[in-house]
Amino acid sequence: MLTKEDRITLKNGIKIFPFRDEEELLEYVVAQPSMLVSTNAEIIQLATPETKKIINDNVGYCDGEGAVRALKRHGAKHVNRIPGCELWLNLVRRKWKSGTSFYLVGTTQEIIEDTVKKLKEDFPGINIVNYRNGFLKSDEERQALLADVAEKQPEVVFVAMGFPKQELLMAEMQKVNPRAIYLGLGGSFNVYTGHTARAPQWWQDHGLEFAYRLIFEKSRRGRYINYLRYFISLYTGKI
């Protein structure tokens, strides 16, 4: 099993685990519950001291082809991409029959309700102790959520709010419930419930899922420059 000493340190200071596959990652986090932080080209390119600390204090893994390429350029021969939108469901499959307690936070009220409904259909008897949308409109709402997590002590927590909002919230949850597995999911609830289509299989197989989303999701088109800058930095040895 990998240890923290096996992490690859990029030139900007981010430390990422070179997991071979999803199974290796799941074995690690089940044995050592922690926060799983997905990394991709954009997250690495736009890293701040705060987001670097979030990744380095937890378990950063490659959820993007850009991150995989960076680790390989630093000598990680067998690292592979682990899509978060698949990872969370396989974690559910591994844990739900044992009565593991789950807590879900994120996205809109409609989508979180659809997500919970579909999980109960796909995994009969799943122990979801609570859930809520991702719009924390006041400090009172945030504190109420933390108090609920502290009371219920869920074993697995999924948060779908986008990086770094979801990681900042999970870091607060860790303080009141340190023995849980935490996983940030971005838009995975949307994909799971069919509100957002995932890239076709060919794009996934060729490490181009990020490109598909940039092309076909209008809200992402302004982010081309981040990927361009990243790959320039990568291939000029700055990452």
KOLLUM-317575 format. One record per residue (C-alpha): residue number from 1; residue in three letters; x, y, z. Coordinates in steps of 0.05 Angstrom, whole numbers. Example, Ala and Ser with C-alpha at 12.3 -4.5 7.8 and 13.67 -1.06 7.14 Angstrom:
2
SITE    n  res    east   north      up
SITE    1  ala     246     -90     156
SITE    2  ser     273     -21     143
! end
This chain:
239
SITE    n  res    east   north      up
SITE    1  met       0       0       0
SITE    2  leu      24      70     -16
SITE    3  thr      44     117      40
SITE    4  lys      51     193      43
SITE    5  glu     124     185      27
SITE    6  asp     104     157     -41
SITE    7  arg      70     221     -62
SITE    8  ile      98     259    -122
SITE    9  thr     114     332    -107
SITE   10  leu     103     379    -166
SITE   11  lys     146     441    -175
SITE   12  asn      91     486    -147
SITE   13  gly      91     445     -83
SITE   14  ile      28     403     -92
SITE   15  lys      35     331     -69
SITE   16  ile      -5     278    -105
SITE   17  phe     -11     203     -94
SITE   18  pro       8     162    -156
SITE   19  phe     -48     111    -149
SITE   20  arg     -47      57    -203
SITE   21  asp    -122      49    -203
SITE   22  glu    -186      61    -165
SITE   23  glu    -179      -3    -125
SITE   24  glu    -112      19     -96
SITE   25  leu    -142      86     -77
SITE   26  leu    -203      54     -44
SITE   27  glu    -160       6      -4
SITE   28  tyr    -119      64      21
SITE   29  val    -177     108      43
SITE   30  val    -218      51      74
SITE   31  ala    -157      33     116
SITE   32  gln    -141     106     132
SITE   33  pro    -205     149     129
SITE   34  ser    -189     218     103
SITE   35  met    -210     271      52
SITE   36  leu    -201     252     -21
SITE   37  val    -183     312     -63
SITE   38  ser    -187     306    -139
SITE   39  thr    -134     342    -178
SITE   40  asn    -133     362    -251
SITE   41  ala     -98     412    -296
SITE   42  glu    -140     472    -275
SITE   43  ile    -134     458    -200
SITE   44  ile     -59     451    -206
SITE   45  gln     -52     513    -250
SITE   46  leu     -93     558    -205
SITE   47  ala     -67     531    -139
SITE   48  thr     -61     581     -82
SITE   49  pro     -26     570     -15
SITE   50  glu     -94     553      14
SITE   51  thr    -113     502     -38
SITE   52  lys     -43     471     -37
SITE   53  lys     -50     460      38
SITE   54  ile    -118     428      29
SITE   55  ile     -89     378     -21
SITE   56  asn     -25     365      17
SITE   57  asp     -60     355      84
SITE   58  asn    -105     302      53
SITE   59  val    -104     252      -3
SITE   60  gly     -95     284     -71
SITE   61  tyr    -108     238    -130
SITE   62  cys    -109     245    -206
SITE   63  asp    -179     260    -232
SITE   64  gly    -154     291    -296
SITE   65  glu    -106     273    -353
SITE   66  gly     -66     336    -340
SITE   67  ala     -50     312    -269
SITE   68  val     -31     243    -295
SITE   69  arg      17     273    -346
SITE   70  ala      49     316    -293
SITE   71  leu      62     257    -247
SITE   72  lys      90     216    -304
SITE   73  arg     138     271    -321
SITE   74  his     162     266    -249
SITE   75  gly     175     192    -254
SITE   76  ala     109     159    -235
SITE   77  lys     106     104    -288
SITE   78  his      41      69    -270
SITE   79  val      -5     125    -247
SITE   80  asn     -74     129    -278
SITE   81  arg    -134     175    -279
SITE   82  ile    -189     160    -229
SITE   83  pro    -254     195    -247
SITE   84  gly    -290     221    -185
SITE   85  cys    -358     211    -218
SITE   86  glu    -343     136    -218
SITE   87  leu    -303     133    -153
SITE   88  trp    -359     156    -106
SITE   89  leu    -408     104    -132
SITE   90  asn    -357      48    -126
SITE   91  leu    -344      71     -54
SITE   92  val    -419      65     -42
SITE   93  arg    -419      -5     -73
SITE   94  arg    -362     -26     -28
SITE   95  lys    -393       1      36
SITE   96  trp    -469       4      34
SITE   97  lys    -486     -69      50
SITE   98  ser    -449     -65     116
SITE   99  gly    -495     -10     140
SITE  100  thr    -444      46     130
SITE  101  ser    -476     114     143
SITE  102  phe    -474     166      87
SITE  103  tyr    -485     242      87
SITE  104  leu    -494     283      23
SITE  105  val    -486     357      12
SITE  106  gly    -489     397     -52
SITE  107  thr    -520     423    -116
SITE  108  thr    -593     446    -119
SITE  109  gln    -650     421     -77
SITE  110  glu    -681     386    -138
SITE  111  ile    -617     350    -157
SITE  112  ile    -598     329     -86
SITE  113  glu    -668     300     -76
SITE  114  asp    -663     264    -143
SITE  115  thr    -595     237    -122
SITE  116  val    -621     210     -56
SITE  117  lys    -681     179     -90
SITE  118  lys    -638     144    -142
SITE  119  leu    -588     120     -90
SITE  120  lys    -645      88     -51
SITE  121  glu    -669      54    -115
SITE  122  asp    -600      30    -136
SITE  123  phe    -577      10     -66
SITE  124  pro    -638     -14     -27
SITE  125  gly    -631      -2      47
SITE  126  ile    -573      47      40
SITE  127  asn    -563      85     105
SITE  128  ile    -567     159      86
SITE  129  val    -569     195     153
SITE  130  asn    -582     263     122
SITE  131  tyr    -573     308      62
SITE  132  arg    -581     380      40
SITE  133  asn    -568     426     -19
SITE  134  gly    -503     463     -28
SITE  135  phe    -528     534     -18
SITE  136  leu    -506     554      52
SITE  137  lys    -535     624      53
SITE  138  ser    -513     645     123
SITE  139  asp    -465     627     178
SITE  140  glu    -524     600     217
SITE  141  glu    -539     549     163
SITE  142  arg    -465     529     160
SITE  143  gln    -462     520     235
SITE  144  ala    -527     480     235
SITE  145  leu    -497     433     183
SITE  146  leu    -433     424     223
SITE  147  ala    -474     411     286
SITE  148  asp    -514     358     249
SITE  149  val    -452     324     223
SITE  150  ala    -422     325     293
SITE  151  glu    -485     293     321
SITE  152  lys    -496     240     268
SITE  153  gln    -422     223     257
SITE  154  pro    -431     195     186
SITE  155  glu    -378     147     161
SITE  156  val    -377     173      89
SITE  157  val    -391     245      68
SITE  158  phe    -401     267      -4
SITE  159  val    -399     342     -20
SITE  160  ala    -414     368     -90
SITE  161  met    -401     443     -91
SITE  162  gly    -339     450    -135
SITE  163  phe    -267     462    -116
SITE  164  pro    -247     493     -68
SITE  165  lys    -314     507     -34
SITE  166  gln    -328     434     -22
SITE  167  glu    -258     421       6
SITE  168  leu    -262     481      53
SITE  169  leu    -329     456      79
SITE  170  met    -303     384      86
SITE  171  ala    -243     410     126
SITE  172  glu    -292     441     175
SITE  173  met    -331     376     178
SITE  174  gln    -267     338     193
SITE  175  lys    -258     378     256
SITE  176  val    -325     354     284
SITE  177  asn    -324     284     253
SITE  178  pro    -251     265     240
SITE  179  arg    -261     190     228
SITE  180  ala    -302     196     165
SITE  181  ile    -283     188      92
SITE  182  tyr    -296     253      54
SITE  183  leu    -300     260     -21
SITE  184  gly    -312     323     -62
SITE  185  leu    -353     310    -124
SITE  186  gly    -361     373    -165
SITE  187  gly    -417     359    -214
SITE  188  ser    -423     284    -202
SITE  189  phe    -493     287    -173
SITE  190  asn    -516     321    -236
SITE  191  val    -485     266    -279
SITE  192  tyr    -513     210    -235
SITE  193  thr    -584     237    -240
SITE  194  gly    -581     252    -315
SITE  195  his    -583     328    -308
SITE  196  thr    -515     332    -342
SITE  197  ala    -489     285    -395
SITE  198  arg    -420     255    -387
SITE  199  ala    -371     254    -445
SITE  200  pro    -379     195    -493
SITE  201  gln    -335     135    -479
SITE  202  trp    -284     150    -534
SITE  203  trp    -268     217    -503
SITE  204  gln    -261     184    -434
SITE  205  asp    -216     128    -461
SITE  206  his    -168     178    -494
SITE  207  gly    -162     224    -434
SITE  208  leu    -201     279    -468
SITE  209  glu    -261     285    -423
SITE  210  phe    -238     354    -401
SITE  211  ala    -235     376    -474
SITE  212  tyr    -305     350    -489
SITE  213  arg    -332     390    -431
SITE  214  leu    -296     453    -453
SITE  215  ile    -325     446    -523
SITE  216  phe    -396     427    -507
SITE  217  glu    -410     460    -440
SITE  218  lys    -419     534    -452
SITE  219  ser    -405     553    -379
SITE  220  arg    -335     524    -385
SITE  221  arg    -312     558    -449
SITE  222  gly    -280     617    -414
SITE  223  arg    -234     568    -379
SITE  224  tyr    -195     549    -443
SITE  225  ile    -139     595    -422
SITE  226  asn    -127     558    -357
SITE  227  tyr    -115     493    -393
SITE  228  leu     -71     526    -446
SITE  229  arg     -28     558    -392
SITE  230  tyr     -24     492    -355
SITE  231  phe       1     451    -413
SITE  232  ile      51     505    -432
SITE  233  ser      77     504    -360
SITE  234  leu      78     428    -360
SITE  235  tyr     118     420    -424
SITE  236  thr     166     476    -407
SITE  237  gly     184     442    -341
SITE  238  lys     150     492    -294
SITE  239  ile     103     440    -264
! end
